[in-house]
Amino acid sequence: MIPLKVCISRAFLLVSLICASSVWAQSPKQTADASNEPGAPSIEISNVLFRYSEDMSILVIGLRGKLVPTSGHVVPDFNNPESFVIAADGAQVCMSTAQLSSLMNTYLLGSPKAQIKNVRITAEGDHLVIKGTMKKGIHIPFEASAEPSISQDNRIRFDIKQMKSAKIPVKGLMDMLGLNISDLISQKGLTGLSVDKDSFLIDPQTALPPPQLRARLSKVQVSGQNIVMLFGDGAPKFHRTQHARNFISLRGGNVRYGRDEMNDADIVMMDTTPADPFDFYLRQYKRQLAAGTIKATSNMAWRAYLPDFAKLSPASRQR
């Protein structure tokens, strides 16, 4: 028989895993209403794979909102993602389970001292299945499941339904002892994350690097192998006659872009290969600009036709 202390220790490690896997969905306490920022540039995004790094991204199916300068900045600066937030009236965003697994293994569990490795996250029906190995003297396989919902204060609630380690039903043991997850995990130092009995409460807007999203969360669900989030009014509808299917459009207000600052901005970045989502990497967008084509209209608006970041040659990525 495995000692109770060991079972509780394993439960703690599993809880830590689920806690970490949810960090991608953090958010601030306050959401922003884009309509309250009349002087801010408007932004529209359609079918864009928005990269935060070379191996971390989300798919923005549709978004309409404004670019709001952060404290210490006067105008949104595309050369500095920390200079603005995106205040969305409506948006539909999704993250694949593969992208979430990459986030876990590369960023959250990348340290050699991490006791949890080889995380694989998949979806089954309306819940996530998290598998991997943990090191507690020896390498032990584990499995946990969680179901998402929305709390009354605009956070994602992950309800832990099952926890197994080496085929031991840890969750059942905890219930028998009158314990829950909040009894096993310290909340000290957690940002955008709290524990309520057997649930994690995660803010959906600040886990990923800047620029961060400000919006009211209206729906969260597992769809296929994706976690889908709707904000505000959901995905907006665009007039396809204006731009390509995959684009980022900036209009009005002031925006710093490249070496210039445009007043009454009118910038549209479009995908040169519209058969798949527009792969856009803000922190490296200058390299995409250098490999693309920029045209000026008669009223000095800019139309940029950019290749997907993943399709840039190695030389183009190093320019």
DAQUIKA-V237318 format. One record per pair of residues at least 4 apart in sequence whose ideal C-beta (glycine too) atoms are under 8 Angstrom apart, sorted by the first residue. I is the first residue (numbers start at 1). J is the second residue. If there is no record, write none. Layout:
# DAQUIKA-V237318
((I	J) (I	J))
This chain:
# DAQUIKA-V237318
((2	6) (2	7) (2	168) (3	7) (4	8) (4	173) (5	9) (6	10) (6	136) (7	11) (7	165) (7	168) (7	170) (7	173) (8	12) (8	179) (8	184) (9	13) (9	136) (10	14) (10	134) (10	136) (10	140) (10	142) (10	165) (10	166) (10	168) (10	170) (11	15) (11	163) (11	165) (11	170) (11	173) (11	174) (11	184) (12	16) (12	184) (12	185) (13	17) (13	115) (13	116) (13	134) (13	136) (13	142) (13	165) (14	18) (14	134) (14	142) (14	144) (14	163) (14	165) (14	170) (15	19) (15	160) (15	163) (15	181) (15	184) (15	185) (16	20) (16	116) (16	185) (17	21) (17	116) (17	119) (17	130) (17	132) (17	134) (17	142) (17	144) (18	22) (18	130) (18	144) (18	146) (18	158) (18	160) (18	200) (19	23) (19	185) (19	190) (19	193) (19	195) (19	200) (20	104) (20	108) (20	109) (20	116) (21	100) (21	104) (21	108) (21	119) (21	121) (21	128) (21	130) (22	146) (22	156) (22	158) (22	193) (22	200) (22	202) (23	108) (23	192) (23	193) (23	202) (23	207) (24	95) (24	100) (24	103) (24	207) (24	208) (25	156) (25	202) (25	203) (25	204) (25	207) (25	227) (25	229) (26	191) (26	192) (26	193) (26	202) (26	203) (26	204) (26	205) (26	206) (26	207) (27	31) (27	154) (27	155) (27	192) (27	202) (27	203) (27	204) (27	205) (27	206) (27	207) (27	213) (27	217) (28	192) (28	203) (28	205) (28	206) (28	212) (28	214) (29	203) (30	214) (31	154) (31	205) (31	214) (31	215) (31	216) (32	36) (32	37) (32	68) (32	85) (32	87) (32	214) (32	215) (33	37) (33	87) (33	89) (34	40) (34	64) (34	65) (34	66) (34	68) (34	87) (34	88) (34	89) (35	89) (37	66) (37	68) (37	87) (39	253) (40	66) (40	67) (40	68) (40	69) (40	76) (40	87) (40	252) (40	253) (41	66) (41	67) (41	76) (41	250) (41	251) (41	252) (41	253) (41	254) (41	255) (41	265) (42	64) (42	65) (42	66) (42	67) (42	249) (42	250) (42	251) (42	252) (42	253) (43	63) (43	64) (43	65) (43	66) (43	67) (43	86) (43	248) (43	249) (43	250) (44	63) (44	64) (44	236) (44	238) (44	247) (44	248) (44	249) (44	251) (45	50) (45	60) (45	62) (45	63) (45	64) (45	91) (45	247) (45	248) (45	249) (46	60) (46	61) (46	62) (46	63) (46	238) (46	243) (46	245) (46	246) (46	247) (47	59) (47	60) (47	61) (47	62) (47	245) (47	246) (47	277) (47	278) (48	59) (48	60) (48	246) (48	247) (48	248) (48	277) (48	278) (48	280) (49	57) (49	58) (49	59) (49	60) (49	277) (49	278) (49	279) (49	280) (49	308) (50	57) (50	58) (50	59) (50	60) (50	280) (50	282) (51	56) (51	57) (51	279) (51	280) (51	281) (51	282) (51	283) (51	284) (51	309) (52	56) (52	57) (52	58) (52	208) (52	209) (52	282) (52	283) (53	57) (53	209) (53	283) (54	281) (55	102) (55	106) (56	99) (56	102) (56	103) (56	106) (56	107) (56	208) (57	99) (57	279) (58	93) (58	94) (58	95) (58	99) (58	208) (59	93) (59	94) (59	95) (59	96) (59	226) (59	277) (60	91) (60	92) (60	93) (61	92) (61	93) (61	94) (61	235) (62	90) (62	91) (62	92) (62	235) (62	236) (62	237) (62	238) (63	86) (63	88) (63	90) (63	91) (63	92) (63	93) (63	235) (63	236) (64	88) (64	89) (64	90) (64	91) (64	236) (65	86) (65	87) (65	88) (65	89) (65	90) (65	91) (65	215) (66	86) (66	87) (66	253) (67	76) (67	84) (67	85) (67	86) (67	87) (67	211) (67	250) (67	253) (67	255) (68	76) (68	84) (68	85) (68	86) (68	87) (68	214) (69	73) (69	74) (69	75) (69	76) (69	83) (69	84) (70	82) (70	83) (70	84) (70	85) (73	77) (73	80) (73	83) (73	84) (74	254) (75	83) (75	253) (75	254) (75	255) (75	256) (75	261) (76	83) (76	84) (76	253) (76	254) (76	255) (76	256) (77	83) (77	84) (77	255) (77	256) (78	255) (78	256) (78	257) (78	258) (78	282) (78	285) (79	256) (79	258) (79	286) (81	209) (81	210) (81	211) (81	282) (81	283) (82	210) (82	211) (83	256) (84	210) (84	211) (85	210) (85	211) (85	212) (85	213) (85	214) (86	211) (86	212) (86	213) (86	214) (87	214) (87	215) (88	213) (88	214) (88	215) (88	231) (88	232) (89	215) (89	232) (89	233) (89	236) (90	215) (90	231) (90	232) (90	233) (90	234) (90	235) (90	236) (91	213) (91	215) (91	229) (91	230) (91	231) (91	232) (91	234) (91	235) (91	236) (92	228) (92	229) (92	230) (92	231) (92	234) (92	235) (93	213) (93	228) (93	229) (93	231) (94	223) (94	226) (94	227) (94	228) (94	229) (95	99) (95	100) (95	226) (95	227) (96	100) (96	225) (96	226) (96	227) (97	101) (97	121) (97	122) (97	123) (97	128) (97	225) (97	226) (97	227) (98	102) (98	225) (99	103) (100	104) (100	121) (100	227) (101	105) (101	119) (101	120) (101	121) (102	106) (103	107) (103	108) (104	108) (104	109) (104	119) (104	121) (105	109) (105	110) (105	117) (105	118) (105	119) (106	110) (109	114) (109	116) (109	117) (109	119) (110	114) (115	134) (115	135) (115	136) (116	132) (116	133) (116	134) (116	135) (117	132) (117	133) (117	134) (117	135) (118	132) (118	133) (119	130) (119	131) (119	132) (120	130) (120	131) (120	132) (121	128) (121	129) (121	130) (121	131) (122	128) (122	129) (122	131) (122	225) (123	127) (123	128) (123	129) (123	222) (123	224) (123	225) (123	226) (123	227) (124	128) (124	129) (124	145) (125	222) (126	147) (126	221) (126	222) (127	145) (127	146) (127	147) (127	161) (127	222) (128	145) (128	146) (128	147) (128	148) (128	222) (128	227) (129	143) (129	144) (129	145) (130	143) (130	144) (130	145) (130	146) (131	141) (131	142) (131	143) (132	141) (132	142) (133	139) (133	140) (133	141) (133	142) (134	139) (134	140) (134	142) (134	165) (135	139) (135	140) (136	140) (140	165) (140	166) (141	165) (141	166) (142	163) (142	164) (142	165) (142	166) (143	162) (143	163) (143	164) (143	165) (144	160) (144	162) (144	163) (144	164) (145	160) (145	161) (145	162) (146	158) (146	159) (146	160) (146	161) (146	200) (147	158) (147	159) (147	161) (148	156) (148	157) (148	158) (148	159) (148	220) (148	221) (148	222) (148	227) (149	156) (149	157) (149	159) (149	220) (150	154) (150	155) (150	156) (150	157) (150	217) (150	218) (150	219) (150	220) (151	155) (151	156) (151	157) (151	201) (154	203) (154	204) (154	216) (154	217) (155	201) (155	202) (155	203) (155	204) (155	217) (156	201) (156	202) (156	203) (156	204) (156	217) (156	220) (156	229) (157	196) (157	199) (157	200) (157	201) (157	202) (158	199) (158	200) (158	202) (159	198) (159	199) (160	171) (160	181) (160	198) (160	199) (160	200) (161	171) (162	169) (162	171) (163	169) (163	170) (163	171) (163	174) (164	168) (164	169) (164	170) (164	171) (165	170) (168	173) (169	173) (170	174) (171	175) (171	198) (172	176) (173	177) (174	179) (174	180) (174	181) (174	184) (175	179) (179	183) (179	184) (180	184) (180	197) (180	198) (181	185) (181	195) (181	197) (181	198) (181	199) (181	200) (182	187) (182	195) (182	196) (182	197) (182	198) (185	195) (187	193) (187	194) (187	195) (190	194) (191	206) (192	202) (192	203) (192	206) (192	207) (193	200) (193	201) (193	202) (193	203) (194	200) (194	201) (195	199) (195	200) (195	201) (196	200) (196	201) (202	207) (203	207) (204	213) (204	217) (204	220) (204	229) (205	212) (205	213) (205	214) (205	215) (206	212) (208	212) (211	282) (213	231) (215	231) (215	232) (216	231) (216	232) (217	229) (217	230) (217	231) (218	230) (218	231) (218	232) (218	233) (218	234) (219	228) (219	229) (219	230) (219	234) (220	227) (220	228) (220	229) (220	230) (221	227) (221	228) (222	226) (222	227) (222	228) (223	227) (223	228) (230	234) (230	235) (238	242) (238	243) (240	245) (243	247) (243	249) (243	268) (243	270) (244	270) (244	271) (244	274) (245	271) (245	274) (246	270) (246	271) (246	274) (246	277) (246	278) (247	268) (247	269) (247	270) (247	271) (247	278) (248	268) (248	269) (248	278) (248	280) (249	267) (249	268) (249	269) (250	255) (250	257) (250	265) (250	266) (250	267) (250	268) (251	265) (251	266) (251	267) (252	264) (252	265) (253	264) (253	265) (254	261) (254	262) (254	263) (254	264) (254	265) (255	261) (255	262) (255	265) (255	267) (256	260) (256	261) (256	262) (257	261) (257	262) (257	265) (257	267) (257	302) (258	286) (258	289) (262	266) (262	267) (262	302) (266	297) (266	299) (266	300) (266	301) (266	302) (267	301) (267	302) (267	304) (268	301) (268	302) (268	303) (268	304) (269	278) (269	280) (269	285) (269	304) (269	306) (270	278) (270	303) (270	304) (270	305) (270	306) (271	277) (271	278) (271	305) (271	306) (271	308) (272	292) (272	305) (272	306) (272	307) (272	308) (273	307) (273	308) (273	311) (274	278) (276	308) (278	306) (278	308) (279	308) (279	309) (279	310) (279	311) (280	285) (280	288) (280	306) (280	309) (281	285) (281	288) (281	309) (284	288) (284	309) (284	317) (285	289) (285	306) (286	290) (287	291) (287	309) (287	312) (287	316) (287	317) (287	319) (288	292) (288	306) (288	307) (288	309) (288	312) (289	294) (289	304) (289	306) (290	316) (290	319) (291	306) (291	307) (291	312) (291	313) (291	316) (292	304) (292	305) (292	306) (292	307) (293	304) (293	305) (294	302) (294	303) (294	304) (294	305) (295	302) (295	303) (295	304) (295	305) (296	300) (296	301) (296	302) (296	303) (297	301) (297	302) (297	303) (307	311) (307	312) (308	312) (312	316) (312	317) (313	317) (314	318) (315	319))
